Amino acid sequence: MVELKVRKFGNSLGIVLPKEVISRLHTGDGQRLYLIEAPDGSYLITPYDPSFEEKMAKVEDICNRYRNTLHVLAK
């Protein structure tokens, strides 16, 4: 467990992530992180956009359904 402290940054509040957390998240300065609320009410910080995952699942479905059509179009 990593303890974080909420601090004031100008007119906003924020947290500073330790170097080891940044490393484990494979993120850096200027990159986006997403705060996701879990079904149990807890929160998860992740560098992965959950809406992108949903979009990719739809793409995979379309690719599977229209495999032959896409194969012909790729020629």
N, C-alpha and C positions, 0 to 999 in steps of 0.2 A: 504494500500500500504506500502511496506517495501522498503526503499531506501538502495541500496547496493553500495559499493565503490570497484572499480577495484584496486587491489594492486599487486605489484611485489613480486613473490615468486621464488627466484633464478633467472633463466633465463626465467621464465614463468610469465604470468599474471593470476590472479584468483580472486575469490570473497570469502568472509567469510559469511556464512549464520548464522543469529542469532539463538539462542537456541530455540525460539518459532517456527521458520520456520522449523528447524530440527525436532522438535516434531510433527508438523502438517504433515510433509512429511513421518513420521514414518521411519526415516532413522538414520544412525549413522556413526561413524568413519569406513572408509574402504568400506562402501556400495556404490553401483553405483546409480547415478542419470542420467537421460536422458534429453537432451535439444532437444525439438521437435519444428520444425518450423510449424506454423499454416498456413492455406491457405491465411489468411489476411496479412502474413508477420511478425506477432508477434511470440514470443517464449514462450514455456511452459516448466517448469522444473518439472519432475515427477520421482518417483522411479519405475514406471512401464515400462517395456520394450515393446514398441509398436510391435516389430516383434514377441515377445512371444504371444501377444494377437492374431495376425494373425495366428500363428501356432495352437493355441488352437481352433480357429474357424474351421480350417481344420480338427482337430481331432474330434470335435463335429460332423461335417458333415459326416466324415467316420463312426463314431460310430452310427449315425442315419441310414445311408444307409446299414450298415452291422450288424445291431443289432442282427439278428437271428444267423448269423455266429459266432459273438463274444460270444453270449450266449452259443452256443454249445462248442466252444473252452474253455470256462471258466470252464466246468465240469471236 
